[in-house]
Amino acid sequence: MPASAEKILLETWPPLPQAEWSDTCSTLQLWMQVVGKIRLALTPPVNHTWNVTLYPTVRGVTTSPMFCGNRSLQIDFDFLEHVLRIEADTGEERTIPLQPMSVAVFYRRVMDALDSIRTPVQIWPKPCEIADPIPFEKDEKHCSYDPEYAQRFWRVLLQSTRVFTIFRSRFRGKVSPVHLFWGAMDLACTRFSGRTAPPHKSMPGLPDRVTRDAYSHEVSSCGFWPGGLGIDAMFYSYAYPEPPGFAEYAIQPSGAAYNKDLGEFMFSYETMRQSNDPDGALLDFLQSTYEAAANLGQWDRSALEVRPAKA
């Protein structure tokens, strides 16, 4: 293993400046959309489109098992060996090296691999939630892959999952899994008040039926986004519907703030990772922004929350 890779594996929260891997980030997002759309095609709809998400693993990111007729199929991004692994319940396996290649080449190789193990899948080959989308089979523009930064991104996903899972455990009401939405490539966890919400307004790149299903009930949602378009990686938290006074609510830690353009609280990943207690700072952000939504939205907190267990 290269020395640089060993260092990343030893560093809990590695640096992830967007400017250093922006091309890789854009390409990887599109590769994940190809795989995510396969999951979308093979799984029955679940509320809030939870059936389409991906999940961090000890090696990368997985679809978890999917079913192609009576066959079982799983696709994994392995960021330790830098391969895409496609496996069927027959024991058949295909691997595609993760290396610089266009989205068009990646798409073709994935589809050929599925055909070769007799699990053909048809997907809508147009990216979602991306400005000026290029169909997968025609995209020769996005073709970058920096293995070190792909591995850093996975490491941050895994550590964020660890902390989000602690936060998730403190809520007994309806709460989502900690899962990766491949549209924007963000890791998210969502709490629900139990009350229905007004129809959500349209969002660029998504059909109204998707957004209205996603926000059918009141939510407080948090997540990690690797950044893009000159924005560095960040943690975020928002409420829908946003209660009056939400933007002005005092949150923790110092440095976290409400972004009026995005309509959510933001906490810089770099600020978090350089703090004396990164885990504690992140948990403070998650808890205080949830309290902004729950207190101002008059959630029944005593019925919904679980007191953290003492160490």
N, C-alpha and C positions, 0 to 999 in steps of 0.2 A: 504494500500500500504506500503511495507517495507520502512524503513527510507532511505536505500541506493538508492531505486528507486526514492524516492522523491528528493533526492539530484541530481541525474542525470537529472531529468526533470527540475530542477532549473538551471542547469549549461548549458550554451549555447553550449560550445565546451568541452565536457567531455574528460578525458584522454582515449587513446585507444592504449596502448602498445601491440604490436603484441604478444610478449612473454606470456602475461597474458591470451590470448584467442585464441591462434593459433589453437588448436584442434577444438574449437567451430567455428572458422572462416572457417576452411576447411570443416567441416560438413555442416554448413549453406550454403556455396557456392554450395555444391552438392544438398542440398534440393532445393535451388533456381533454379538449373539447371533442376530438375524434373519439377517444375512448369513452368519454362521458355520454356521447350520443349513442354509442353501442349499448351502454347500460340503460339509457332512456328507451331504446327500441326493444330491449329484452325484459323489462320489468313492468308489472302492472302499476298503474298510477296509485300513489299514496298521497295523503293530504300534504299540502305545502310543497309538493314535488320532492319529498324526501326520498323517493325511490331512485332519483337520478344521481345522488351525490357519491363522491369518492371518500376514501378513509385513509388517514395516515397509518403506516405500519412501521415495524422495526427496521424495514429496509427501504421503504419508499411510500408509495400510494397505491391503493387497490380499489378495484370495483366491488370486491367481495363476490361470492358466487352469484351467477346469473343463469337463467335457464333458456336454452335454445331448443324449443320443443321439449323432449324428455331428456335432453343432454344438459349437463352442467358445465359452465364456462367461467373462467376468472382471468382478468387481465391486471397485471401489476407493473407499475414503474418501480424498478429496482435502482435506487440511487447510490448503492454501495458498489455494485458491479456495473452499473450504467447500461442496463438492458431493459427492454420491455419484454415481459414474460407472459405468454398466452398459453393457458393450460386448460385441458378438458378432463372430464371425469373418466375418460378412457385411458388416461395416462399419457396421451399425446401432448406434446409441448412444442411451441415455437418461440424463438427469441429473436428480437430485433435489437442490434446494438444502438444505444443512445449516443449519437455523435452528430456533428453538423450535417444536416440534410434538410431539404425543403419540406414544407407541410405536405406538398403534393406527393413527394416520395414516401414520406411517413404514412400518409393515408393509403397509398397503393400497397405498401408492404403489409400494413395491418390487415387490409381487406384480403390480400392474397393469402396471408397466414390463416385467417379464419376459413377461407375456402378450402385450404389444404387439410384442415382437420374436420371438415364436413360440418362446420357451424357457420354457414354464410349469414351475414347480417346486412340489411339495407338501412342506411341512415340518411337524414336530410343533410347534404354535404355543404351547408352554409353556416359559418360561425355565428354565434349569438353574442349580444352585449358588447359588440366591437364596432367602432366607427369604420365605415367603408369596407365591409367584409368581403373577402375574396373566397370563392368556393374552394374547398379543400383541394380538389383535384387540379386546380389552376394556380394554387399559391406557391410560386417559386421565390417570393420575396422574403418570407420568414424562414430562415435556414440556420440559425445559430444554436450552438449548444456548448456551454462552458460547464464541464463536469463539476468543478469545484463549487461554482455558485448554485448549480442545481442541487448539489448535496447540502449546501448551506440552507437553501430554501426548505428542503425536506427536514433538516434538523430543527429549524424554527417552527415548522408545522407540528413536529412531534412534541417539542417542549410546550408549545402553546396548547396542544391537546391535553397535555398533562395538567396544566394550570386551569384550563377551562373545565376539565373534568372535576376538579376540586370544587370550583364555583358551581357547576351543574348539580353536584350532590347536595347542595344546600337548599334545594327547591323541591317540594313534594307535588307541586302542581304540574300541569302539562309542560314539558320541556323537550326540546329537540335533542337528538344525538349531537355530538361534536362532529361535524362533517364538512367536507370541502365541496363548495359549489364551483364547478368548472367554468361557468360563464365568466365570472370575474376572477376566478382562481382565489377565492377567499374562504378561509376557515371560519365557521360560524356556530353559534349556539344561541338558541332562542327560547325565552320564557314567555308563557301565556297567562294572562289574567283570568281567562275563562269566559270573558264577555266578547260578544261579536263586535266587529269594527265596521265603519262605513266603507263602501267600495273604494279600493285604492286607485289613485290616478294612474294613467299610462306611464310606462317606463320605456326609454329607448331600447330597442332590440329585443323586447319581450312582448308576447301577446297579452292583451288585457286579462284573458282567462287565467294566465299563469300568475300575474301579480295579484289578482283578486283572490285567487286560491291561497297564495302565500300569506296574504295579509287579511284573511277572512275574520281573524280574531285579534284582539289587542295583544301587542307584543312589546317586549323589551329584548332587543337583539344585540349581541356583541360579536366581535370577530377580529380576525387578523387578515390584513390585505398586504401583499408584497410591494404595492406601489405601482406607479406608472405615470407617463406623461410628465416627468419632472417632479413627481411626488414620491418621497421615500416611504419605505414600509411603515405601517402604522397599525395600531389597534383602534377599533371603532366601537361605538355604542349608540343606538338610536331607539326611539320609541315610535310606534304607530298604533293609533293616531298620537301625534305629539301633543301632550297636555300643555295648557298655558303655563308659562314660566319655566318650561323645560330648559331652554337655552341659557337662562340666567342662573340656574341651580348651581350651588357650590359643590364641586366635585373634587376628588383626589385622584392622583397626587398632584403636586405642583408641576405645572408644565402641560397638563392635559387641559383641553379647552374645546368649546363648541365652535364648529365650522359652519357658518351660515350658508355658504355655497353648497355644501354637501348635506346639510341638515342633520348633523350628527356630532357627537363628541369624538375627539381624536386624541390619541396618545402616541407620540412618536416611539417607534420600536427602538431607535437608537438611544433615546433618552431613557427608556425602560432598561435596556441592557447595560447601560453604564451607571445605573443607580446602585446604591449600596446593597439593596435587597430587591433584585429584579422581580422575583416571584411575588413578594409582598406588594410592590408597587403596582404590578399588573392586577392582583386581586383587589387592591384598593380602587383601582379604576373600574373594574367590573362591578364591584359592589356599589360604589357611590353613584355610578351612572344608572344602575338598576334602581336604586333608591329614588333617584330623580324621577324616573318613570312611574314607579310604584306609589310613591308618596303623593305626587301631583296628580296621578291618575286614580287615586283612591282605590288601589288594589287591596284585597283582603289579605294583608301580609301574614297575619297570625295563622291563617288557614293554609297559606301557600308555602311558607318557608320552614326550613329545618335548621335548628341551631347547630353551628359547626361543632364537631366532636373535639374535646380537649385532648391535647397531645399527651 
